[in-house]
Amino acid sequence: MTARPDTLKIPRHVAIIMDGNGRWAAERGLPRTEGHRRGADSVQTIVETCGEMGIEFLTLYAFSTENWKRPKTEVAALMKMLERFLKTKTEEMQKQNVRLQAIGRLHDLPEAVQNQLHKSIAQTSQNTGLTLILALSYGAREEILDGIRSLLDSVEKGHLDKAMIDADVFSKHLYTRYYPDPDLLIRTSGEMRLSNFLLWQLSYTEFYITQTLWPDFRKEQFHEAIREYTRRDRRFGGVK
């Protein structure tokens, strides 16, 4: 049994690029949808673990803007799986005091998914434990462009003087304006890239890359990531 990480140093906000569902299925001769189904089990486990550890925010890269390019059958299956996940897990989130949120171009999602997402967000809105943020139809470049458009709109309407624009002001026009930047980014399956995820917000985030595929990433693997984080010396560009 592995030791728990030092709870005094746990990150406030963890972001995860959940990679490897398709590879996990292919290695076992199973359809990709089975990898996604098993990946959903990992989501449930990690949400529960974050709640147990007192982590305040968990952002999961669930569906990128690029994922729309996948075969239509796979996209349709993913959307059905997402809708079903929200329907079946909202009651559990209520019991676990989890508040659900979402970022991305949510209007691109199928109407049934949008409706269930908004319903689940509303049902969990008063919860005070972990905030679970699903990045859906999300792309960081798209977020930055949308932020620029929002900023220009504020200037044109006279709500903002362009001389006042700085990093903090710009951050308030991003999808993530209500949340702190992630302290730790976890990427599974060993890939060494950001894949258009939270490019602005990850400027000073600690990275943890693991070869473990997402369907196999559970409590023990998450604890190891947190232990590694607690050993880091975060200087934010300064010298100690």
Disulfide bonds with the S-S distance in Angstrom:
none
